[in-house]
């Protein structure tokens, strides 16, 4: 039985197309890009569990624009930030890194010239970056980087660094001859072009765009022979903010000569791929990309829909992924999806765009084919598992520390969480995402509800036992026993699980078919469904492990 509900915001709803996870909304709405090119990339899964490692590539598709991109690695259960770093992408550049386990720790490894690598203080054997960051660092192509993921940041007893998801933020682009600064604040004119020096590029990207981006921890005290003030150092005229706030179109005025832009989606055009592999198996997928209006401006400013007008701090719906002309980030300070991306219709900056982003991601039904002949006689080797990731769930967590940065604690505007609640809508109070699942064979026969043990969401009770709701065939909150301990298990940020595919009978053959997984959101959000991304993992089982794997994007329905 399908669960297809009436659309609430038709202007941003459309059929899934090329990526299988993409909704191409109206021309002036944030959407999951059909071609996989956008300003923010959302990698739904990485594995670094001693069996598989994960290789990631982020590509700058512009041959005349350099892009500052921030990468954030988050844990699978509570989406805790495990590591963040900057990719220094020159025109036509690619940033490569690997997430792998060594011993009992998970590490980021890279030998790419787009990623900084620390150098010991006083070590003059390698060429070091000379920029306002004043970090004792070179690039990983000169000194390969091996950086441990910070497992001490995990907040849940069942969380792990061995599986998680990836966020890539295209912060801004730079084009032409741009002013950069060395470590003492002296001006250096940098020509942005293919094959440019990454040491020169760091002088641009390590310069705060505006004085309130100045972070003494990373940029230290600025001094120079010219006694430049901070405002002198951090400005590259003509600035994007000035152009965006000029004329009757403020703050959406046309850009003419700004050399650094965060709000132009034609400048910040990233794509990415992931390969999860070991010595016998390799799985690849293209990273879903959030994209905005292709051009320098939108024809008419969008406004916040009436259903969202009471959400404090919500940015105008203008079709941009990032519409804040002052947007910038640093490492060491957490960047949250949508936070500070937006601008109001009156020009107020640093507002959250999470509701518009979630509307682009929202889906009520996942639908795809499956193969599973494990119950046949003799048993076969074809298998299908399911990956479901909720990349914004952590923004609905009332326990999340809002002091790290400014964002609405409750993106859906639910009027106050109850004392017993942990999460806001569309997630259940305990963080669960309720679902029901129907499997069909190839002749339109269907089963009753299919359930499955959730591998990534198990959290132990205080006495060390596994909650009954996570050992039974159902993880539906409404069927849990009264004496079952309360957990944040179930469908969490990253879910990699094996549905209980139905067994074939004398009458029906369920060795292959298709499924419909219906998400059941808690009431309180203006969009239909839940913000999620899904893939099927199809493979042939070898002697002890999967072989011949492939990931297939799952179709979304609003």
N, C-alpha and C positions, 0 to 999 in steps of 0.2 A: 504494500500500500504506500503510495507516494505521499509526501508531506510538502506540497507546493502551496505557499501562501501568497496572498495578494501583495503586489509590490507597493511599498510605501513611498519610495523615491524613484519614480520611473526614469528620471533623467540620468541616473548613473547605473542603470541595470541593462545588461545585454548578455548574449549567449557566450559561453566559453569558446574560444577559438584556438589559435595556433598553439599556445603554450599548454592548453588543457587546464590551466589554473587561472586563465586570464579573463577578466571582464573588460571589454572595451566600452567604457561609458560614453556619455556625450562628449563632444570635442573639447568642452571646457570643464571637464571634471577629472579629478585624480582617478586613475584606473591602473589595473594590472596590464602591463604593456603586452600586446600581441607579439611584437618582435623581440621582447626580452630586453629592451633598451630603456633605461629610465634614470631617475636621480637617486633613488634608494633601492637597494637590492635586499631581498629577504630570503636567505638560505634556510630552508625548513629543517635540515638535519646535517650534522656531521657526526662521524664515529671515529673514536680513537681508543679502542677497547682492547688492544693487544692482538686482535684478529684483523681488524681493518684500521687503516689510516685514511685521512682525508686530505686531498689536494685541492686548493682553491685558486682560481684565476679571476681577477677583476680587470676589465679592459676599458680603457678610455677610447671611445670610438671617434672622437674628434681629432683631426690631424693638425689643428691650428690652435687648440685650447688646452692648457694644462689644468688638471683637476686635483683639488685637495679632497681626499676621501678618507673617512674615518671608518675603521672596521671594529666591530664589537662582537666578541664571542660570549654567548650566554648559555647557562646550564639548562638541562632538559626539563626539570620539574618546576623550579621557582624562577627561572630566567634570571638568575644572579649573574652579574657581569663578572666574567672570569679574566678578561684581558681586553684592552683596547689599544689601538695603534693607528698611525697615519700611513696611508699609501700616497707617496709623492709621484703622481702620474703626469709625466710630460705628454705632449701630443702623440697619439697613436701608441701609447704605452700600455703595458700589462703588468700588473702586480701579482706575484705568485707567492704562496706560502703553503705550508703543510701543518696539519694538526695530527700529532702521533703520540703514542704511549711509549715510554721508555721506563722499564721497571714498574713502579707503582705510581708514577707521575705522568701527566699529560703535558706536552710541550708544543709550542709554536716553533716551527723551524722555517727559515728562509735564507736563501743566498741571492735574493733579488735586489737590484739597485733602487727599488722603490720603497724600501723599508729601512728605517734606521737600525743600527746595531751599536750597543754601548761600547765605549772604549775606556779603559782604566785611566783615571786621572794621572797626568804626567806621561802617558804613553804617546810618544811622538813618532812612532814607527809607521803610522798610517795617516792618511789625509783626513782631517776631522772637519765636521760641519762648522762653518763660521756664520752664525745667525743669531738673532735675538734670543733664541731658546737657550743659548749658552750651555747646551748639553754636551757632555764629552761623548760624542758619537760620530760614527762614520756610517756608511751604507752596507747592507748585508752582502752585497756583491764583493766587497772588499774584505769584510770580516763576517762570515756567516753567523746568523742569529739563532740561538737556541734559548727560548724563554719559557719558563714554567708557567702554566695557567694557575691562577691563584685559587687553590682549593679552599683556602681559609675563608674565602668570601661566600662559600656555600651556606645557606641559611636553613636548609632542611636536612634532617637526618638521613633521608633516602636520596638526596640529590647527588650528582656526580659530575665530574669534568669529562668523563669518557663519552658522553653524548650530549648534544646541545644544538643550538641554532645560531645563525650568523646574520648580523646586520651590517650593511655597508651604506654609509651616508655620503652622497656626493655633496660636499659642503659648498664649494663654489668653484668657478672656473676663472682662469686668467688668460688674457690674450694680448698680443702685441708687445710693446716695450713697457714694462712695469717696473716701478720702483720697489726695490727690496732693501733690506738693511742687514749689515753685519753685526757682530756681537757687541760692538761699541756704539751702534746707532748711526753709523755712517751710511749715506745713501749709496746704493749700487743699482744701476739700471740693468735690468735683466730682459733679454730678448726671449720670448716664449716661442719655441720652434721644436720640430722633431729632432731628437738626438741631443737636446740641450743638456748641459751639466745639471745633475741632480743637486750638486752643492749650490748652484745658483738658484735652483727652484726652491730649495729650503729657505733661502733668504726672503722669498715671497710668502711661502706658506707658514713660516715660523713667526711672521709679523702679525700681531693682533690687528683686526680690521678697524676696531674702534677702541677708545680708551678703556671702556668697561670690560673688554675682553682681555685686558692686561692681567696677567697672572704672575705675581712676583716669584712664585715657586719655580716657574719655568723660564721666565724672561729676565728675572733679577732686576737689578738697578740699571737703568739705561743712562749711560754717560758717553759723551763724545767731545771732541775738540770744539764742536759748534754749540755745545750745551743745548742740544735739541730737547724740547719738551716732549712729553709722551704723546700729546695730540699731534705734534709734528711728525713723529715717527710712524704712527699707526694709520695715517691717512694716505690714500692713493687717489689724487684728484684726476679727473672729475669722479666723484664717488657715486656709486649706484643709488645710495639713499637720496642724494640730492635730486637725481633724475626721476626717481620713482615718486618723489613727493612734490614734483613741480607741475604746475598747470591744473587745468580742470579735471584731469584724469587721476589726480592723486588718490591713492598711492600706486596707481597702476600705469603711470605715464610711460611712454615709449622710451626705451633706452637708445641712446645715440652713440655716445663715445666712452661710456664707462668701460674700464679695462678689467675690472673684477666684478663678477656677477654671481649671485647665489640664486636669483629668482628666474633666470632664463633657462627653461628646460632644453632649449636647443644647444646651449653651451655645455651643460652637465649631462652627458649622455653615456651612461655606463652600462655595460653588460657583464655577465659573469657565468662561470661554470664551476661545477664541483665534481670531483672524481673520488669515490670511496672504494678503496682497493686493498687487496693483499696479493700474495704470490700466485693465487689460482683464480681470483675473481676480481671483477672491476665493474662498478656501478657509476653511471654518470647522470647528471641532470643540469639543465640550464637554470640559473637562479632567477626566480620570479622578480620582476622589476616594477616598482611604482613609478608611473610617468604622469606628466601633466600636459598642459596645452603646449603644442609645438610652435613656438614663436616668441616674440619679444613681449607680447602683451595679450590680454584677453579683450574681446570687443567691448564687453560691458561687465563691470564688476559683479561677481556673484555675491549673494548675501546669505547669511545663515538661514537655513529653512526655519519656518515658524515653529516647527516641532523641537528645534534646538535653541530657540531664542533665549531660554532661561538658563542655559548652561554657561556658568561664569568662565570667562577666559577663553571662549571659543572663537577661533579666527573666522574671518569671512571665507566663504566658499568661492575661491577665485580660479580654480582649475590648476593651480601650481602645487607641486609637492612642497616646495619651499617658496614662500612669498615674502619672507622677511629679508629686506635688502641689507640688513646688518648681521645676518646669520654667520656664525663662526663657532668652532669647537676647539678644544685642546685635549690632549691625552691626560689621564689622571683625574678628569672631571667627567662624571657620567653623562652620556648623551642618551636620551630616551626617544623612542620613535614618536615623531610628531611634536615633541616639546620644542618650543621656541621657533617652530617652522613658520608660524603664521603672522598675519597682520590684520588689523581690523579695518572696517570701511572708512574709519577716520584717521588711519595712519599709525595706530598704536602697534608697536612691534612686540616680538617675543611671546606671541600667543600660541596655544597648542592647536594643531590641526588633526588631532587623533580621531575625532568623530568622522571627519571627512575621509580620512585614511581607512578607518574601520568600515565605513559604508562601501568603499571600493573593494575591501576584502570579504565582506559579508556574504555568506552562503547558507542556504537552508538545507541543501541536499548535495551529497557527493555521489557520483554515479560513475561506474567503470566496470570493465570486465574482470573476471578472475578465472584462474585454473587451479584445481586442487584434486588430484586423483589418489590422495593418500589412503582413502577408504576403499579403493577398488581392489579387485582380486586378480592377479597379485597387486600389491600396493605399488603405485606409481611414484614418480619423482618430481612431478610438477607442483609448484607451490606459489601462492600469492599471499603476501602480507601487506599491511596497510600502514601508511605514515600519515598522521594528521597533526599539524602544528598550529597552535594558536599564538601567533607572534606578538599579540598585544595583551595577552591575559595579565601579565604582570602589572600593567597600568590600571587594572581594576582591583588590585590587591590593597586592601586597607592597611595592611601591615607594612607596605612598602614605604621607605623613608622619603617623604616628599621634600625634605630639606636638601636633598642632593641636587635638585634642580626644580624649576618651576613647571608644573603641569597640573591639570585638573586631577585630583585624587579619584574623582568619580566621573570618567569621561561621558557616561550616558546621562548624567544629570539627575540620577535618582535622588529624590529629596531625603538625603541622610541615610546612612546605613544603620541597621538595627544593631543593638549592642552585641548580639550573638553572631553577627555577620562578619565574614572575613573578606569577601569579594562582592563587588557590585555587578549588576546586570551587564551583559547577558549571561554571565556565569552564575552558578548557584552560590549560595552563601559560603560553602566550603570549597569553592573553586571548581567544582565538577562541571563538565559540559555533558548534559544528558543526551543520549542518542538512542535511536532504534534503527535496526538494520534488517532489510529483506533481501534474500538471495533468490535469484531466478535461474532456472536452467536455460537451455537454448531453445526450448519449445514453450516459453511463456509460463511455465509452471513456477510457482514460488513457494518458499518455505514460510514457516512462522518466523518470529524475530530471531535473528542470529546475534549471539553475543560473543565476547572473547575476553580472555584474560589480558589485562593491560600490563605490559611489562615495565613501562617507564614510570608508572604512577604509584607503585606500591610504597606505602609508608607504614612502618610498624606502629603498633599500639604501644603505649607506655610500658606494658609488661613484656614487650618483645614479640608478641604474636602478630600474625598477619591479619588485618581486618577481614571479617567474614565477607564483606561486600567486595573484596578484591580476590577472594579465592573461589567464590561462587561464579557461575557463568554469567552473572549480570553485575554491572557496576552502576545500576540505576539507584540514585539516592533514595527514591520513594519506596524501594523494597528492602532497605537495610533494616536489620533487626534493631529493636530498641536498645539492646545492650551492646551493640556494636560500637567500638570506639570511633570518635570523630577524627577524620584525617583530611588532608588536602589531596588525596589521591584521585584516581579516576582519570579522565581525559585532562591532562595538564598541558604545559607548553608544547612539548614534543612527545608524540605517542607513536611508538613502533610496536604494533601488535598483530597477532595472528587471529583473525576472526574464526569462530567455530563454523567453518564451512560445512554445509549439510552433507550427510552421507547419501550415496545413491541407493536406490531401492530397485526391486524388480520392475517397477513401473516408471520411475523417473531417474534420469541420469544427471547428477549434479557434479560431474567431474569438471565441468566448465559452465560458464554462464555470465551473468552480470549482477551487480548489487546496487541497492539504493540505501545510503546511510543518511538518515534524517537527523539533524541536530535540533535540539529542543531548548531554545534559549529561555532564560528567565526574563519575564516581562520587565520593561523599563528602558529599552533602547529604541530609537526611532527607525533603525534599519531592520530589515528582515533577516533572520538567521543569526550567524555568528561569524566574526572575523577569523578566517582559517585558510590554510593551504594544505593540499593533500596530494599524495602520490601512492601508487601501488608499487610494491617491490615484488617483481616476478622473477623466479629463478628455478633452476633445476637443482635438486639436492644431490650432493655427491656422497662419498662414503661417510664423511663426518660434518660437512659444512656445505653451504650453497656454492654452486658454480653456475656460470652462464647467467649472471644477473642482469636485470635492467629495471630502471625506474620509469614508470609511465605516469604522466600527469593525470589527475582525476578531474572529470568534468564537474563544474559547479552549477548549481541552480539556485536562484534567488527565492 
